[in-house]
Amino acid sequence: MVDMMSNLASAVREASDSNMESSPPDISSVEETPEESILLRQTSINLVPFIGQRFVSQDAAYEFYCSFAKQCGFSIRRHRTRGKDGVGRGVTRRDFTCHRGGFPQLKPSEDGKLMRNRKSSRCGCQAFMRIVKRADFDVPEWRVTGFNNIHNHELLKTNEMNVVPSSCIISADDKGRICLYAKAGMSVRQMLRLMELEKGIKLGSLPFTEVDVRNLLQSFRNVDRDHDATDLLKMCKEKKDSDPSFRYNFQLDVNNRLEHIAWSYGSSINSYEVFGDAVVFDTTHRLVAYDMILGLWIGVDNHGLNCFFGCVLLRDENVESFAWALKTFLDFMKGKAPETILTDQSMWLKEAIALYMPRTKHAFCIWHIVAKFSDWFSLLLGSQYDKWKADFIRLYNLHCVDDFELGWREMCNAYGLHGNKHILSLYSLRDFWALPYLRSYFFAGMADPSQSESINAYIQRILSVQSVLTNFIEQVAAIIESKEEAGLKQKMQGKIQRVTLKIGSPIESHAANVLTPHSFVMLQEELVWAPQYASILVDGTYFIVRHHTEMDVGGGGFKVLWSPHDEFISCSCNKFEFSGILCRHVLRVLSTNNYFHIPERYLPLRWRNDCPSKLNLHNTEEYAGKIQLLQSMVSTLVSESIETDERLGVACDQISMLISQIKEYAPGHKQGTNGISYSNSPSDSLILQEAEDPDGLVHGFTAGHTDHLITLGKMKERKQRDSGVDINQKHHRLCSVPCCGHMGHDASNCPMMQGDDLGFL
């Protein structure tokens, strides 16, 4: 890598010495291929956004529009959006506007009058670029759907643009390249020139300047890497002393500096024992400030939730570094290698896995590949890009290798892609990404492009705490713990909520009792589709299963082998081998032949409710029973509280204090005297005990947030004063006797408890 960068530096140095500041030579006389001609025309200084233009991400679109705005002489800002990150589908639309768009907002002065913001430069400029997220192939892609470059103000000059904040951005990818160039000994001017050549843009058209690069490099130098690394190792040792199940390993270079470090938590190692059959090893991110590659080992549990297995920081990206990471990870996991592993398309990592995990099936994450298509093919194919992408998706989802090979040749012929370097590379590595070559291996659903957003969101949550290396281990542990708590809640809710049966068949009922809600939904989808298929017995040895619309078509269908005596069944679609869930073809054969349950071997332990996991640390039946009791008590509380305004006010105040107290208990805290009484009867009323000070402020239960309780007390005092109630009057309680629940007395003097007739059985 260093030799390659040195050669690049020499080439750039020669270009700089010849005449770095002169305009690019006239290339009109040079014979160009159509691809090169389009690329040069689209990346010239006159590049403008166009409707239908594609971007991999919002940041890529923002960087492009910044470059365009800098050339034109205006600055941009992020404007309105549709959607919200982390909610539903997330952000689905983003508008970028001229910095002078809109009008100044009127601000209230101290005396309450509105005053004009005289410092605003906004004048209602209508220039904008709008991008919308499309999920082709389940991989997000941003397209330009609106563009206007008409300004109602004077544009800035080139020398004035250098001080505009939005025109001085350095993307994460560019930061990584700058860091790499700095390691190769390149000067800042050489870095800028090389990046301009790589991006195919004119001199000075980058969205950042020499000053910005120098400031970035200085910020790297200000990071005390050696001191932080020492603190990181110290933290690992302290973590190991306090938690013997914590594992870590590190390696120092010849200068006694930290070169590699990896760690895993006890909970992660336990999870790997059960769910380590399929993992994702993501190495696409980097801690830029420390110039280290961040690798994350991630899996999926029986409820479809992502789980963390381990983390590694590597100084270099080469075979030796990845080999160290793999060997260390295997040591953490007691030598157990995963059945399958998904990674980025890294040749160094590919070679290391072949050496140290020879029995593990290695595959490339398809979403990383598809995310590059817009850069690789959109300009080359033009209007045919969408049609080509649809054809690629069809080929990717095929089941038969022969069909894939034939379809690939036809695709290359149809679009003239035989000599394209990306197509050649994809084809040579087809057994690492194409489903016809992967379906016989188990990937736990993580090879599905739809899983990419879930995994990426999990990774981004971890990346959000990368700013301080010394706290990274504890911060990652906190994220894992919070995700486990959220997962535990989801699992318990799944156990309480009954699944909905759609077919009503014995097979469906059997699966619903065994599988988790996540895995059952996957099987149920196949059960819903199964009746649409016909099974035909051939030679008394196997079945051909076809969709009912294909019955008149000769050939085709899927071959199902079934041996009732051995309870062995297999389908040529390999869905069970790929996902651990039986396919619709197999389910059709079983139902047609009066089979009313799924053989045990086809209900994998890793998808079952009784799969050993952290959930089993609780007594599941007792835990679920308490939750059901709580739901019943809350229902009783609501029905009794709405009888009068006074009851409702008391209930709101008491529940607020109860929530405050519950939040004081950390997960796993042993229950002590908590002031809450309940019996085994779901119909019992909730008894909310309270204590009252002489000042009339009501305090809840035992201990809690003092400030919050005082605030609640003042609210209660103000409410009683406004309603004309004497605040010194003793507060009435709800009677705890079942079938009573009235105000003004308690169980000791309840009328229903007087005399021989208690009023209830």
C-alpha positions in Angstrom: 0.0 0.0 0.0 2.8 2.4 0.9 4.6 1.6 -2.3 1.5 2.2 -4.4 0.9 5.6 -2.6 4.5 6.6 -3.2 4.1 5.9 -6.9 0.9 8.0 -6.9 2.7 10.8 -5.1 5.5 10.7 -7.7 3.0 10.9 -10.6 1.2 13.8 -9.0 4.5 15.5 -8.2 5.5 15.3 -11.9 2.1 16.8 -12.9 2.6 19.6 -10.4 6.1 20.4 -11.6 5.0 20.6 -15.3 2.3 23.3 -14.7 -0.1 22.7 -11.9 -2.0 25.9 -12.1 -2.6 25.8 -15.9 -5.9 24.8 -17.3 -6.4 21.2 -18.4 -5.1 20.4 -21.9 -7.5 20.2 -24.8 -8.7 16.6 -25.0 -10.9 17.1 -28.0 -8.3 15.5 -30.3 -7.9 12.4 -28.1 -10.0 9.4 -29.2 -12.4 8.4 -26.4 -14.7 5.6 -25.7 -18.4 6.5 -25.2 -18.1 5.8 -21.5 -15.1 8.1 -21.1 -16.8 10.8 -23.2 -19.9 10.7 -21.0 -17.9 10.7 -17.8 -15.8 13.7 -18.8 -18.9 15.6 -20.0 -20.8 14.9 -16.8 -17.8 15.8 -14.5 -16.7 19.0 -16.1 -17.0 22.4 -14.5 -20.3 22.9 -16.1 -21.9 20.0 -14.3 -25.4 20.7 -13.2 -28.0 18.6 -11.4 -30.6 16.9 -13.5 -33.9 15.2 -12.8 -33.3 11.5 -12.2 -29.7 11.9 -11.1 -28.9 9.3 -8.5 -26.8 9.4 -5.3 -25.8 6.7 -2.9 -26.7 8.8 0.2 -27.9 12.2 1.4 -24.3 13.2 2.1 -23.2 12.4 -1.4 -26.0 14.6 -2.8 -25.2 17.4 -0.4 -21.5 17.3 -1.4 -22.4 17.3 -5.1 -24.7 20.3 -4.7 -22.1 22.1 -2.7 -19.6 21.7 -5.5 -22.1 22.9 -8.0 -23.0 25.9 -5.8 -19.4 26.8 -5.3 -18.9 26.9 -9.1 -21.9 29.1 -9.5 -21.2 31.4 -6.6 -23.7 30.7 -3.9 -23.9 28.7 -0.7 -26.5 26.1 0.3 -28.3 24.9 3.4 -30.3 21.9 4.3 -34.0 22.8 4.3 -37.1 20.8 5.0 -37.4 17.0 5.1 -40.1 14.4 5.0 -39.8 11.7 7.7 -37.5 11.4 10.6 -34.4 9.3 11.2 -35.1 6.2 13.2 -38.9 6.5 12.8 -40.7 4.3 10.3 -39.1 4.6 6.9 -36.8 7.3 8.1 -36.1 10.4 6.0 -37.6 9.9 2.6 -37.2 13.4 1.1 -34.6 16.2 1.5 -34.5 19.7 0.1 -31.3 21.7 -0.3 -31.8 25.4 -1.0 -29.8 28.5 -1.6 -28.6 30.1 1.6 -30.7 33.2 0.7 -33.9 31.2 0.3 -36.9 32.1 2.4 -37.5 35.3 4.3 -36.2 36.5 7.7 -38.2 35.5 10.7 -39.8 38.1 12.9 -38.4 37.8 16.4 -40.1 39.0 19.6 -38.3 41.7 21.5 -38.1 42.0 25.3 -41.3 44.1 25.4 -43.2 41.5 23.4 -43.2 43.4 20.1 -42.1 41.8 16.9 -38.8 43.0 15.5 -37.2 42.3 12.1 -34.0 40.4 12.0 -31.8 43.0 10.2 -28.8 40.6 10.0 -30.6 38.1 7.8 -29.5 37.7 4.2 -32.6 35.8 3.1 -34.4 37.3 0.2 -36.8 34.6 -1.0 -34.4 33.0 -3.5 -36.2 30.0 -5.2 -33.0 28.0 -6.1 -33.2 24.5 -4.7 -32.4 20.8 -5.3 -34.8 18.1 -4.0 -33.9 14.4 -3.6 -36.2 11.5 -2.8 -35.3 8.1 -1.4 -36.3 5.1 -3.5 -35.8 1.6 -2.3 -34.9 -0.3 -5.4 -33.7 -3.9 -4.5 -34.4 -2.9 -0.9 -31.3 -0.7 -1.0 -31.9 3.0 -0.5 -31.0 5.2 -3.4 -31.6 9.0 -3.6 -32.8 10.6 -6.9 -33.2 14.2 -7.9 -36.8 15.0 -8.4 -36.7 18.8 -8.4 -34.1 21.4 -9.4 -34.2 25.2 -10.0 -31.1 27.4 -10.4 -32.8 30.8 -10.8 -31.5 33.3 -8.3 -33.0 36.7 -7.4 -29.7 38.1 -6.0 -26.1 38.7 -7.0 -23.9 35.6 -7.0 -20.6 35.6 -5.1 -17.2 35.7 -6.7 -14.8 32.8 -6.6 -12.5 34.3 -4.0 -15.6 35.1 -1.8 -16.7 31.5 -1.9 -13.7 30.3 0.1 -15.1 31.7 3.3 -18.6 30.3 2.9 -19.1 27.5 5.5 -21.2 25.2 3.4 -18.6 25.2 0.6 -15.9 23.9 2.9 -17.0 20.3 3.7 -14.9 17.2 3.8 -16.9 14.0 3.6 -16.0 10.9 5.7 -14.6 9.1 2.6 -12.5 12.1 1.7 -11.2 12.3 5.3 -10.1 8.7 5.0 -8.3 9.3 1.7 -6.6 12.4 3.1 -5.4 10.3 6.1 -4.1 7.7 3.7 -2.3 10.2 1.5 -0.7 11.8 4.6 0.7 8.4 5.6 2.2 8.1 2.1 4.0 11.4 2.7 2.1 13.5 0.1 1.9 17.2 0.5 -1.5 18.9 0.8 -1.3 20.3 -2.7 -0.6 16.8 -4.1 -3.5 15.4 -2.1 -5.9 18.0 -3.6 -4.6 17.5 -7.1 -4.9 13.7 -6.9 -8.5 13.9 -5.5 -9.4 16.3 -8.4 -8.0 13.8 -10.9 -9.9 10.9 -9.2 -13.2 12.8 -9.2 -12.7 14.1 -12.7 -13.2 17.8 -11.8 -11.4 21.0 -12.6 -8.7 22.6 -10.5 -10.1 24.3 -7.4 -13.6 22.6 -7.7 -13.3 20.5 -4.6 -15.7 21.5 -1.8 -12.8 22.3 0.5 -9.5 24.1 0.3 -5.9 23.7 1.4 -6.6 25.4 4.6 -9.4 23.0 5.4 -7.2 20.0 4.8 -4.4 21.5 6.9 -6.9 22.1 9.7 -8.1 18.5 9.4 -4.5 17.1 9.6 -3.8 19.3 12.6 -6.9 18.0 14.4 -5.5 14.5 13.8 -2.2 15.6 15.3 -3.9 17.1 18.3 -5.3 13.7 19.2 -3.0 12.1 21.7 -3.1 8.6 20.1 -0.4 7.1 22.3 -1.9 8.4 25.5 -5.4 7.4 24.5 -4.2 4.0 23.5 -2.6 3.6 26.9 -5.8 4.6 28.6 -7.7 2.1 26.3 -5.5 -0.8 27.4 -5.8 0.3 31.0 -9.6 0.4 30.7 -9.5 -3.2 29.2 -7.6 -4.4 32.1 -9.9 -2.8 34.6 -12.9 -4.2 32.8 -11.3 -7.7 32.9 -10.6 -7.4 36.6 -14.3 -6.4 37.3 -15.8 -8.9 34.8 -13.8 -12.1 34.3 -15.9 -13.0 31.3 -14.7 -9.9 29.4 -12.1 -10.9 26.7 -9.5 -8.6 25.0 -6.3 -8.9 23.1 -3.9 -6.4 21.6 -0.7 -6.2 19.6 2.1 -3.5 19.6 4.3 -2.5 16.7 8.1 -2.2 16.7 7.8 1.2 18.2 5.7 -0.1 21.1 2.6 1.6 19.8 -0.8 0.1 19.7 -1.3 -1.6 16.3 -4.4 -3.8 16.9 -6.9 -4.3 19.7 -10.0 -6.5 19.9 -12.5 -7.2 22.7 -15.7 -9.0 23.4 -18.1 -9.1 26.4 -19.3 -12.1 28.3 -22.9 -11.6 27.1 -21.6 -11.4 23.5 -19.7 -14.7 23.9 -22.8 -16.4 25.3 -24.9 -15.1 22.4 -22.3 -16.4 19.9 -22.6 -19.9 21.4 -26.2 -20.0 20.2 -26.5 -17.5 17.4 -22.9 -17.6 16.0 -23.8 -19.8 13.0 -24.1 -16.8 10.7 -22.3 -13.5 11.3 -21.6 -10.2 9.5 -18.1 -8.8 9.8 -18.3 -5.1 8.9 -15.0 -3.4 8.2 -16.3 -0.5 6.1 -15.9 2.2 8.8 -12.9 3.9 10.2 -12.0 5.9 13.3 -10.6 8.8 11.3 -9.1 10.7 14.1 -7.1 7.7 15.2 -6.5 6.3 11.7 -7.8 2.9 12.6 -10.2 0.5 10.8 -13.3 -0.4 12.9 -14.5 -4.0 12.5 -17.7 -5.2 14.1 -19.0 -8.8 14.4 -22.8 -8.8 14.3 -25.4 -11.6 14.3 -29.1 -12.1 14.6 -31.0 -13.9 17.4 -34.1 -16.0 17.4 -36.3 -12.9 17.6 -34.7 -11.3 14.6 -32.8 -8.8 16.7 -29.2 -7.9 15.9 -26.7 -9.0 18.5 -23.1 -7.9 19.1 -20.3 -10.5 19.1 -17.1 -8.5 19.1 -15.1 -5.4 18.0 -11.7 -4.9 16.6 -9.5 -1.8 15.8 -6.8 -2.3 13.1 -4.1 0.0 12.2 -3.7 -1.3 8.6 -5.9 -2.8 6.0 -4.0 -5.8 4.7 -4.1 -9.6 4.9 -1.9 -9.7 8.1 -4.2 -7.3 10.0 -7.4 -9.2 9.0 -5.7 -12.5 9.8 -4.9 -11.2 13.3 -8.5 -10.1 13.8 -9.9 -13.5 12.7 -7.5 -15.5 14.9 -8.3 -13.3 17.9 -12.0 -13.6 17.4 -11.8 -17.4 17.2 -9.8 -17.4 20.4 -12.5 -15.3 22.1 -15.2 -17.8 20.8 -13.3 -20.9 22.0 -12.2 -21.8 18.4 -15.8 -22.0 17.1 -15.9 -20.6 13.6 -19.2 -19.5 12.0 -20.9 -21.5 9.3 -21.2 -18.5 7.1 -19.7 -15.0 7.2 -20.8 -11.9 5.3 -18.3 -9.1 4.6 -17.5 -6.2 2.3 -15.9 -6.9 -1.1 -12.4 -6.8 0.3 -9.8 -9.0 -1.3 -7.5 -8.9 1.7 -10.3 -10.1 4.0 -11.3 -12.7 1.4 -7.7 -14.1 1.5 -7.5 -14.0 5.3 -10.9 -15.9 5.7 -9.8 -18.6 3.2 -6.7 -19.1 5.4 -8.1 -19.1 8.9 -11.7 -20.0 8.4 -11.4 -22.6 5.6 -14.7 -24.4 6.4 -16.7 -21.2 6.7 -18.7 -20.1 3.6 -17.7 -16.5 2.8 -20.1 -14.2 1.0 -20.2 -10.5 0.1 -23.0 -8.3 1.5 -25.1 -7.6 -1.6 -26.2 -4.2 -0.3 -22.6 -3.0 -0.4 -22.4 -4.0 -4.0 -25.8 -2.6 -5.1 -25.0 0.7 -3.4 -22.2 1.2 -5.9 -24.3 0.6 -9.0 -25.4 4.3 -9.4 -21.7 5.3 -9.6 -20.7 2.3 -11.8 -23.5 2.2 -14.3 -26.0 5.1 -14.2 -23.9 7.3 -16.5 -22.8 4.4 -18.7 -26.3 3.0 -19.3 -28.3 6.3 -19.2 -32.0 5.7 -19.7 -31.4 1.9 -19.8 -30.1 1.9 -16.2 -33.4 1.1 -14.5 -34.2 -1.7 -16.9 -30.7 -3.2 -16.4 -31.0 -3.0 -12.7 -34.4 -4.9 -12.8 -32.7 -7.6 -14.9 -29.8 -7.8 -12.4 -32.3 -8.3 -9.6 -34.0 -11.0 -11.5 -30.7 -12.8 -12.1 -29.7 -12.4 -8.5 -32.9 -14.0 -7.2 -32.7 -17.1 -9.5 -32.5 -20.6 -7.9 -30.7 -22.5 -10.6 -27.0 -21.9 -11.4 -27.5 -22.8 -15.1 -30.3 -20.3 -15.4 -28.0 -17.7 -13.9 -25.2 -18.4 -16.3 -27.4 -18.2 -19.3 -29.2 -15.1 -18.1 -25.9 -13.4 -17.4 -24.6 -13.9 -20.9 -27.9 -12.6 -22.3 -27.7 -9.5 -20.1 -24.2 -8.7 -21.2 -25.2 -9.1 -24.9 -28.3 -6.9 -24.5 -26.5 -4.0 -22.8 -23.0 -4.4 -24.4 -21.3 -4.9 -21.1 -18.8 -7.7 -22.0 -15.8 -5.5 -21.6 -16.9 -3.5 -18.6 -14.5 -3.9 -15.7 -17.2 -3.9 -13.0 -19.2 -6.6 -14.8 -16.1 -8.7 -15.3 -15.3 -8.4 -11.6 -18.8 -9.2 -10.5 -18.9 -12.3 -12.7 -15.5 -13.6 -11.5 -16.8 -13.4 -7.9 -20.3 -14.5 -8.6 -20.1 -17.4 -6.1 -19.6 -14.9 -3.3 -22.7 -12.8 -3.9 -25.2 -14.5 -6.4 -28.0 -16.4 -4.6 -27.9 -19.4 -6.9 -24.5 -20.1 -5.5 -25.4 -19.3 -1.9 -28.8 -20.9 -1.3 -27.4 -24.1 0.1 -25.7 -22.3 3.0 -27.4 -20.9 6.1 -27.3 -17.1 6.5 -30.1 -16.5 9.1 -31.8 -14.0 6.8 -28.9 -11.6 6.9 -28.0 -12.0 3.3 -31.4 -10.4 2.4 -31.0 -6.8 1.3 -34.0 -5.8 3.4 -31.8 -6.6 6.5 -29.2 -4.0 5.5 -31.1 -1.1 7.1 -31.4 -2.9 10.4 -27.7 -3.8 10.5 -26.6 -0.4 9.3 -28.8 1.3 12.0 -27.2 -0.9 14.6 -23.7 -0.1 13.4 -24.4 3.6 13.2 -25.5 3.5 16.9 -22.1 2.2 17.8 -20.3 4.6 15.5 -22.0 7.5 17.2 -19.7 7.0 20.3 -16.4 6.8 18.5 -15.2 10.3 19.2 -13.3 9.4 22.4 -11.3 6.3 22.2 -10.7 5.9 25.9 -14.4 5.6 26.6 -15.2 3.5 23.6 -15.4 0.2 25.3 -17.8 1.4 28.1 -19.9 3.3 25.6 -20.3 0.2 23.4 -21.1 -1.9 26.4 -23.8 0.7 27.4 -25.3 0.5 23.9 -25.3 -3.3 23.9 -27.0 -3.3 27.3 -29.7 -0.9 26.2 -30.4 -2.9 23.1 -30.6 -6.1 25.1 -33.1 -4.4 27.5 -35.2 -3.3 24.5 -34.9 -6.8 23.1 -36.0 -8.4 26.3 -39.1 -6.2 26.4 -39.9 -7.1 22.9 -39.5 -10.8 23.6 -41.7 -10.7 26.6 -44.4 -8.8 24.7 -44.2 -11.5 22.0 -44.7 -14.2 24.6 -47.8 -12.4 26.1 -49.4 -11.4 22.8 -51.0 -14.4 21.0 -50.1 -14.8 17.3 -52.9 -14.7 14.8 -53.5 -17.9 12.9 -54.4 -17.3 9.2 -54.7 -20.8 7.9 -56.0 -22.7 10.9 -54.2 -25.9 9.9 -52.6 -28.2 12.5 -49.2 -27.4 11.0 -49.7 -23.7 11.6 -50.8 -24.3 15.2 -47.9 -26.6 15.9 -45.4 -24.0 14.5 -47.0 -21.2 16.5 -46.4 -23.1 19.7 -42.8 -23.8 19.0 -41.3 -20.8 17.0 -40.7 -17.3 18.1 -43.1 -14.7 16.6 -40.3 -13.5 14.3 -39.6 -16.9 12.8 -43.3 -18.0 12.9 -44.2 -15.0 10.7 -41.7 -16.1 8.1 -43.1 -19.7 8.1 -46.7 -18.4 8.1 -46.0 -16.5 4.9 -44.9 -19.7 3.3 -48.0 -21.5 4.6 -50.3 -18.8 3.1 -48.7 -19.3 -0.3 -48.6 -23.1 -0.2 -52.3 -23.7 -1.3 -51.6 -22.0 -4.6 -49.2 -24.8 -5.6 -49.9 -28.2 -6.9 -47.7 -31.3 -6.0 -47.3 -34.1 -8.5 -45.8 -37.4 -7.6 -43.2 -38.6 -10.1 -42.1 -42.3 -10.3 -43.2 -42.7 -6.7 -39.9 -41.2 -5.5 -40.2 -37.4 -5.6 -42.7 -34.6 -6.1 -42.7 -31.8 -8.6 -44.3 -28.7 -7.1 -45.6 -25.9 -9.5 -47.7 -22.8 -9.1 -51.2 -23.4 -10.3 -50.7 -20.8 -13.2 -47.8 -22.9 -14.5 -49.6 -26.2 -14.7 -50.0 -26.0 -18.5 -46.4 -25.1 -19.0 -44.1 -28.0 -19.7 -41.2 -28.5 -17.4 -40.3 -26.2 -14.5 -41.3 -26.4 -10.9 -39.3 -27.5 -7.9 -38.3 -31.0 -6.9 -39.2 -32.1 -3.4 -37.8 -35.3 -1.9 -39.8 -36.8 1.0 -39.2 -39.9 3.1 -42.0 -40.2 5.7 -40.4 -43.1 7.4 -37.2 -41.1 8.1 -39.0 -37.8 8.3 -36.6 -36.4 5.8 -37.7 -33.8 3.3 -35.8 -31.5 0.9 -36.6 -29.0 -1.8 -34.5 -27.9 -4.8 -35.2 -24.2 -3.9 -33.0 -24.7 -0.7 -35.0 -22.2 1.3 -34.6 -24.3 4.5 -30.9 -24.6 4.0 -30.6 -20.8 3.4 -33.0 -19.4 6.1 -33.9 -22.3 8.4 -37.6 -22.0 7.4 -39.4 -24.6 5.4 -40.6 -23.4 1.9 -44.1 -23.4 0.5 -43.3 -26.3 -1.8 -42.4 -28.6 1.1 -45.4 -27.4 3.1 -47.6 -28.2 0.2 -46.3 -31.7 0.0 -46.8 -32.3 3.7 -50.4 -31.0 3.7 -51.3 -32.9 0.6 -50.1 -36.1 2.2 -52.0 -35.6 5.4 -49.0 -34.7 7.5 -50.1 -32.6 10.5 -46.9 -31.5 12.1 -43.5 -30.3 11.1 -40.7 -32.8 11.9 -38.5 -31.6 14.8 -35.3 -31.4 12.7 -37.1 -28.7 10.5 -37.8 -26.5 13.5 -34.3 -25.4 14.3 -33.4 -24.6 17.9 -32.1 -21.2 17.0 -35.6 -20.1 15.8 -37.5 -21.6 18.8 -39.1 -20.0 21.8 -37.1 -22.4 24.0 -33.8 -21.5 22.5 -31.3 -20.9 25.4 -30.7 -17.2 25.7 -30.8 -14.4 28.2 -34.5 -14.6 28.2 -34.3 -17.8 30.1 -32.6 -16.2 33.0 -36.1 -15.2 34.1 -38.8 -17.7 35.0 -40.8 -17.1 31.8 -44.2 -18.2 33.1 -44.0 -16.3 36.3 -42.7 -13.2 34.5 -45.5 -13.3 32.0 -48.0 -13.9 34.8 -46.9 -10.8 36.6 -47.2 -8.7 33.4 -50.7 -10.0 32.8 -51.6 -9.2 36.4 -50.2 -5.7 36.0 -52.3 -5.2 32.9 -55.4 -6.3 34.7 -54.6 -3.9 37.7 -54.0 -1.0 35.3 -57.3 -1.7 33.6 -59.1 -1.7 37.0 -57.3 1.5 37.9 -58.5 3.3 34.8 -62.2 2.1 35.1 -62.3 3.2 38.8 -60.5 6.5 38.2 -62.8 7.9 35.5 -65.8 7.8 37.8 -65.1 11.3 39.2 -62.7 14.2 38.5 -61.3 13.8 42.1 -60.5 10.2 41.5 -58.9 10.9 38.2 -56.7 13.6 39.7 -55.5 11.3 42.5 -54.7 8.5 40.0 -52.7 10.8 37.7 -50.7 12.2 40.6 -50.0 8.8 42.1 -49.1 7.1 38.8 -46.6 9.9 38.0 -44.8 9.4 41.3 -44.9 5.6 40.8 -43.3 5.9 37.4 -40.6 8.1 38.9 -39.8 5.5 41.6 -39.8 2.6 39.1 -37.2 4.4 37.0 -34.9 4.4 40.0 -34.6 0.6 39.8 -31.9 -0.6 37.5 -32.6 -3.7 35.4 -32.2 -6.8 37.5 -32.7 -4.9 40.8 -34.1 -7.2 43.5 -37.5 -6.2 44.7 -37.6 -5.0 48.2 -40.3 -3.0 50.0 -41.8 -1.0 47.2 -45.1 0.1 48.7 -47.1 -1.8 46.1 -49.4 -4.6 47.2 -51.1 -7.1 44.9 -52.6 -10.5 45.2 -53.0 -13.4 42.8 -56.4 -12.2 41.8 -56.4 -10.1 38.6 -59.5 -8.3 39.8 -57.8 -6.8 42.9 -57.6 -3.0 43.0 -54.2 -1.3 43.0 -53.2 0.0 46.4 -51.2 3.2 46.1 -49.8 4.1 49.5 -48.6 7.6 50.2 -47.2 9.7 53.1 -48.2 13.3 53.8 -46.0 15.9 55.5 -47.4 18.6 57.7 -46.9 21.1 54.9 -49.5 19.4 52.8 -47.1 18.1 50.1 -47.8 14.5 49.1 -44.7 12.3 48.8 -44.7 8.9 47.2 -43.9 5.5 48.6 -40.2 5.4 49.7 -37.4 7.2 47.9 -37.3 8.9 44.6 -36.4 12.2 42.8 -36.9 14.8 45.5 -37.2 17.7 43.0 -39.8 15.8 40.9 -41.9 14.9 44.0 -41.9 18.5 45.2 -43.0 19.6 41.8 -45.8 17.1 41.8 -46.7 18.3 45.3 -46.9 21.9 44.2 -49.0 20.9 41.2 -51.4 19.0 43.6 -51.5 21.9 46.0 -52.3 24.4 43.2 -55.0 22.1 41.8 -56.7 21.8 45.2 -56.5 25.5 45.8 -58.0 26.3 42.4 -60.8 23.8 43.0 -61.6 25.3 46.4 -60.5 22.2 48.4 -58.7 22.7 51.7 -55.2 21.7 51.2 -54.8 20.8 54.9 -57.7 18.4 54.6 -56.4 14.8 54.8 -56.3 13.2 51.4 -59.0 10.5 50.7 -57.8 7.1 49.7 -59.3 4.5 47.4 -60.6 1.5 49.3 -58.7 -1.6 48.5 -61.5 -4.1 49.2 -62.5 -5.9 46.0 -65.9 -4.9 44.6 -65.7 -1.6 46.5 -63.0 0.8 45.4 -64.9 3.9 46.7 -63.2 7.0 48.1 -63.2 8.3 51.8 -62.3 5.1 53.6 -60.0 2.1 53.6 -60.3 -1.6 54.3 -60.4 -1.1 58.1 -63.7 0.8 58.0 -65.2 -0.3 54.6 -69.0 -0.7 54.9 -68.8 -3.9 52.9 -66.6 -5.4 55.6 -69.2 -4.6 58.4 -71.6 -7.2 59.7 -72.0 -10.8 58.6 -72.8 -10.1 55.0 -69.5 -9.2 53.4 -71.0 -8.5 50.0 -68.8 -10.9 48.1 -68.0 -14.6 48.2 
